[in-house]
Amino acid sequence: MIDKPLVSIITPCYNAEQFIRETIESVIAQTYSHWEMIIVDDCSKDNSAKIISEYVAKDPRIKYFKTDKPSGSPTSPRNIGIKQAQGQFITFLDADDMYCPTKLENQLKLFSDGVGIVFSNYEKIRFDGTRNNRIIVGPKIVTYNKLLESGYIGCGTMMYDSSKTGLMQFKHVGQEDYVFALEILKKGYVALNTNSVEAIYRIVGNSRSAQKLKMAKRQWTVLRDIERLPLIKALYYFCHYAIKGVLKFIK
């Protein structure tokens, strides 16, 4: 493994006993084996910690950490995971989602000098695991300006090269994964899409992404308050976001 870069997979977890086994198994099934999975438990009240501990005992690549107190969002757990990461390449996987077997292998192939992020298309499934071919397809290349149009880069598909960007941290804001990707691309890097489905995203009824109006307000806040775009420019990108958001929701 000396000639292969280590990939750090960051997984925030809160009350995920129903799904965490599938999530971990999807990492174990990767065709690229030089990884570490850092699971950060946000003080779960169910059996998540017990299940994770079973895997930690069997596979040294799986590591368990816990927050001091419940944070209520994936931001703090992800940041804790990033601080603990040993890998050059860092990627993310929520505790109710899954990777496809070739996710790490196919994404690592695309990194080159100007590439800061590699991401992939993904499939949406229902809470109970029902699948009906709901595939979300992103552009082949995403620049900073392109990303302002819409959240093309699903957090569960994103991998970034920390040797270029440093160990970046998520901000405690709405749309934190979107802002995270914007910060990387704002440095002048581009994001490349593998053009393949490499992750499975579970639609949870009370997930933040299911709250469309709140998400729209957060998008506007990102454009105006965080990225500080002029009003006309912000309106231009927000219109793109609204149209693409409707199309994504239909899928």
Protein Blocks (a to p, Z undefined) as FASTA:
>chain_A
ZZpccdddddddehillmmmmmmmmmmmpmblbdcdddddehiablmlmmmmmmmmmmmk
bccdddfbdehiaklmmmmmmmmpcbfbdcdddfkbccdfklmmmmmmmgcfklmbdcdd
dddddfkopaehiacdddfbdcfklmmmpcfbafklpccdfklnopadddddehklmmmm
mmmmmnopacddehiafbdcdddfkbmklmmmlmmmmmmmmmmmmnopafklmmmmmmmm
mmmmmmmmmZZ
